[in-house]
Amino acid sequence: MSSIPCPERLLLGPGPSNLSTEVREALASPMIGHLDPAFLALLDEVQAMLRTLFGSEEAWTLPLSATGSAGMETCLINLTEPGERVLIGQCGVFGGRMREIVERLGAQPIVIEAPMGESVPTQAMLDAIERERPHVVAFVHAETSTGVAQPVESIAHAARSQGALVVLDCVTSLAGMPVRFDEWQIDAAYSGTQKCLSCPPGLSPLAIGPRALERMRARKRPVQSWYLDLSLIGGYLSSKRVYHHTAPVSAIFALYAGLKRVIGEGLEKRFERHVDAHRALVSALTPLGFQFPVNDQERLPMLNAVVPPYDDEAEVRRRLLLEHDIEVGGGLGSLAGRIWRIGLMGENACRESVEKLVRALESFT
């Protein structure tokens, strides 16, 4: 029994998601040092399992000791130098965050925007790649702020044909829908542990491909962040095990357990489970007056943007939390107060989660 006064919630927001028993038990494992041979062997297994999740045989993978936003910053600052052009596909808050990072490092963002709730038009990205000849093309696979899935393959192949590196945000998609790093020709991708992996927040799984590693080696100046410099972090993850920082041992234990659970279930079966939960949610909420503003072809199964039928949506979310221990997320940016973001991620991607939410909503009528 925990001594911390913490309620048990059903986390149906945009993250974090609920933990499995295996992940909770892993967090309670005895503490060992981050240079202990037992920990280093486990870290090697984590890196191998991450390659499976990202769909890559050749990428360098690692669990960055920071959240998904730091994963975004790490990929962009390691692969971009001041003055270089970065093409960004923006269809929500997190594409906008990419833009700000690029501006702060002194590079030149070129932004192709789409209205909130729509994906970035593929043809507009292809035209911009041809016209601008960017050094890097960056966009979000699964936009957490809007529930939109972005087509990847055509954009990534066009970027590769022009010599640009491709950075893909997989924070919400990894372990919830297919990510095909090698097949799509991605050069760097990042995620977070608190969504479809159902692990605690605090780590960002990364996948860095050969072309990105080559670009890093050819840099003209050091990466602006010492802590996020992948050439330094790589020293710790190499056979030399050069000290860089004290790795979050317990968090990586939890990630190990979460990855074992994902791979044990099977990726295709897991993806199907997320789709099934999404369909159950649509069927259950539509008769209650909820609307799904994202078109069928672009909806994320794990992060559902819905327009609730309430004059005071925040009050209903507050009652869900306090009366039923169910967390649902509100909108971000221009969608604040207009939509809910209902997460069915990882452990919570099941019909039981949907049924609990529906029963709670029906109790308010």
C-alpha angles and dihedrals in degrees: 000000000000118000089211113097095234124148122226107246134183099231108214096154129099092286163009100054127201119281127239121238089252092056092047091051091049090055089057093053117123115275118252132173123277089238094048110124090232091056094045091052090052090048089055089054091049090054091050093050091049089057088057092050094047091047097239136130097186109032122112105238130192142160103244112216094239140059129285093269088059088050088057092049093045094055094045099045095044093051100038133064129195113286096021121126120247120189111210127192107210124189099145148358097306095053085054090053089055089055093052093050091051091049092050093053091053098250126129115257117206107193129201107192133198127191115268107273096032133086122245108269109256094216092053089054092047091050092049092049090053094044102041102032092211124199091224134022114202131180144146121263095196114019106214095196095058109020092241126147114214121213107238116177103072093045093047094048092049091050091049091050089057094047096254123139118237122223116190127193107220098165094125100024104054111106091002102070134007118294112185107186098172098036094048092044097238118171102195132010135174137190143172131246099223100070125051092354089061094217129129117281117257107080131080116202110216134194117196119186130212096262091052091050089051091051090051092052091050096053116135095211136023121274108268093235119062094196095049096043103124093201088063095042088050090064090065093046094048125086089267092062094209111191114253107150138335105274117226095252099186093047090052090048087055092048090051090054092045093050092048088053093050095048092042090056092047124244098248092048090049093050090050090051091056091050092048092052090049092052091049090052093051091049093048101043100041094071088051091061100261118143128209106215098187113084118249095253094054102040120119112227094211100045114042121194109204134173106226121218095232133110090215106034093171092058092053091050089049091053092047089056100042100035102033105020091238120137119206123175128238127219126282129221114345090358094060109126091011106075142026121224109216114192121206096177134154110319090012097055096104141100091251090065091051092048093051091051093048093049090052093049092047090054089065094059 
